[in-house]
Amino acid sequence: MDIATFYALFSATCFTLVGLWWNVVQSHDEWMRDPAQRRVVGGVYLSFLLPAVMGLFGQVGGAEQPRIWRAAFVFLALIGCACTLRLLARTRGDGFVVWQQAGAALIYAVIAVVGAFPELAGHVGLRPIQAEAVMLIALVVLGHALVWRFMAGEGRAVPED
């Protein structure tokens, strides 16, 4: 598949997931009333929004203008890593959610590193924009896992005292 086509489909899919998540959130007003729950809801939101925006920059920059997508990926990955680590610091209980968030933070960090040092992607036999695509796929898979745990009631935040 052409990388531009991949990023077009990927970004559209992620934006669709953002919309679907907000439809779910609208039917659960109680989630937005509790600050701990609101943070988790926001974390799920970012797990689809940030990859979607990265996908847009992957399309705009592509192979022809790598500085565009690289700068955007570094910036957005740093935001994703910081937000995920902040959420991780407040997570209590469910070991799966902790591992999911730690994995997402690690992937965001690697995305930023590859964006800053694209030659690293050659060590795994990929072009930099392809390596980033693989990591974005992993982020969305982790986001889906978090949604499942959240919807099953197992990944929800513990109310603050």
C-alpha positions as CSV (number, residue, x, y, z in Angstrom):
1,M,0.0,0.0,0.0
2,D,1.2,3.5,-0.8
3,I,2.2,5.3,2.4
4,A,0.0,8.4,1.5
5,T,-3.0,6.1,1.1
6,F,-2.3,4.4,4.4
7,Y,-2.1,7.7,6.3
8,A,-5.3,8.9,4.6
9,L,-7.2,5.8,5.7
10,F,-5.6,5.7,9.1
11,S,-6.3,9.3,9.9
12,A,-10.0,9.0,8.8
13,T,-10.4,5.9,10.8
14,C,-8.9,7.5,13.9
15,F,-11.2,10.6,13.6
16,T,-14.1,8.2,13.3
17,L,-13.0,6.5,16.5
18,V,-12.9,9.9,18.2
19,G,-16.5,10.6,17.1
20,L,-17.6,7.2,18.2
21,W,-16.0,7.7,21.6
22,W,-17.7,11.0,22.1
23,N,-21.0,9.4,21.3
24,V,-20.3,6.9,24.1
25,V,-19.3,9.6,26.5
26,Q,-22.5,11.6,25.8
27,S,-24.6,8.7,27.1
28,H,-22.6,8.7,30.4
29,D,-22.9,12.1,32.0
30,E,-21.6,10.7,35.3
31,W,-18.2,10.1,33.7
32,M,-17.7,13.8,33.2
33,R,-18.8,14.8,36.7
34,D,-16.0,12.9,38.4
35,P,-12.5,14.5,37.8
36,A,-10.8,11.1,37.9
37,Q,-13.2,9.6,35.4
38,R,-13.0,12.7,33.2
39,R,-9.2,12.3,33.0
40,V,-9.6,8.7,31.9
41,V,-12.2,9.7,29.3
42,G,-9.7,12.3,28.1
43,G,-7.0,9.8,27.9
44,V,-9.1,7.5,25.7
45,Y,-9.9,10.6,23.5
46,L,-6.2,11.4,23.1
47,S,-5.4,7.8,22.2
48,F,-7.3,8.3,19.0
49,L,-7.0,12.1,18.4
50,L,-3.2,12.3,18.5
51,P,-2.6,9.5,16.0
52,A,-5.3,11.0,13.8
53,V,-3.6,14.3,13.7
54,M,-0.2,12.6,13.2
55,G,-1.8,10.8,10.2
56,L,-2.8,14.1,8.7
57,F,0.7,15.4,9.0
58,G,2.0,12.2,7.5
59,Q,-0.1,12.9,4.5
60,V,0.9,16.5,4.2
61,G,4.6,15.9,4.7
62,G,5.0,12.4,3.3
63,A,8.3,11.5,1.7
64,E,8.5,14.8,-0.2
65,Q,8.5,17.1,2.8
66,P,9.8,15.0,5.8
67,R,10.5,18.0,8.0
68,I,6.8,18.7,8.2
69,W,5.7,15.3,9.4
70,R,8.8,14.8,11.5
71,A,8.3,18.1,13.5
72,A,4.6,17.3,14.0
73,F,5.3,13.8,15.1
74,V,7.9,14.9,17.6
75,F,5.7,17.6,19.0
76,L,2.5,15.5,19.2
77,A,4.3,12.5,20.5
78,L,5.8,14.6,23.3
79,I,2.3,15.8,24.2
80,G,1.0,12.2,24.1
81,C,3.8,10.9,26.3
82,A,3.4,13.7,28.8
83,C,-0.4,13.3,29.0
84,T,-0.1,9.5,29.3
85,L,2.5,9.7,32.0
86,R,0.4,12.2,33.9
87,L,-2.6,9.8,33.7
88,L,-0.4,6.9,34.6
89,A,0.7,8.6,37.8
90,R,-2.9,8.9,38.8
91,T,-3.9,5.3,37.9
92,R,-4.5,2.9,40.7
93,G,-5.5,-0.7,40.7
94,D,-5.9,-2.4,37.4
95,G,-2.5,-3.8,36.3
96,F,-3.6,-4.0,32.7
97,V,-4.4,-0.3,32.5
98,V,-1.1,0.5,34.0
99,W,0.8,-1.6,31.5
100,Q,-1.3,-0.2,28.6
101,Q,-0.6,3.4,29.6
102,A,3.1,2.6,30.2
103,G,3.3,1.0,26.8
104,A,1.6,3.9,25.1
105,A,4.0,6.4,26.8
106,L,6.9,4.3,25.6
107,I,5.5,4.2,22.0
108,Y,5.0,7.9,22.1
109,A,8.6,8.4,23.2
110,V,9.9,6.2,20.4
111,I,7.8,8.1,17.9
112,A,9.4,11.3,19.0
113,V,12.9,9.8,18.9
114,V,12.4,8.4,15.3
115,G,10.9,11.8,14.3
116,A,14.0,13.5,15.6
117,F,16.5,10.9,14.4
118,P,14.9,9.2,11.3
119,E,18.0,7.3,10.5
120,L,17.2,4.9,13.4
121,A,14.3,3.4,11.3
122,G,16.8,2.0,8.9
123,H,18.0,-0.4,11.7
124,V,14.7,-2.3,11.3
125,G,14.7,-2.1,7.5
126,L,11.9,0.6,7.3
127,R,11.7,4.1,6.0
128,P,11.1,6.5,8.9
129,I,7.5,7.3,7.9
130,Q,6.8,3.6,7.7
131,A,8.3,2.9,11.2
132,E,6.1,5.7,12.5
133,A,3.1,4.1,10.9
134,V,3.7,0.8,12.6
135,M,4.0,2.6,16.0
136,L,0.8,4.5,15.3
137,I,-1.0,1.3,14.6
138,A,0.3,0.0,18.0
139,L,-1.0,3.1,19.7
140,V,-4.5,2.6,18.3
141,V,-4.5,-1.1,19.3
142,L,-3.6,-0.1,22.8
143,G,-6.4,2.6,22.7
144,H,-8.9,0.0,21.7
145,A,-7.8,-2.2,24.6
146,L,-8.2,0.7,26.9
147,V,-11.7,1.3,25.6
148,W,-12.6,-2.3,26.1
149,R,-11.4,-2.3,29.7
150,F,-13.1,1.0,30.3
151,M,-16.4,-0.1,28.8
152,A,-16.3,-3.3,30.8
153,G,-15.9,-1.3,33.9
154,E,-12.4,-2.6,34.8
155,G,-10.3,0.3,33.6
156,R,-12.3,3.1,35.1
157,A,-10.7,5.5,37.5
158,V,-11.0,5.1,41.2
159,P,-13.0,8.1,42.6
160,E,-10.9,10.6,44.4
161,D,-11.5,11.1,48.2
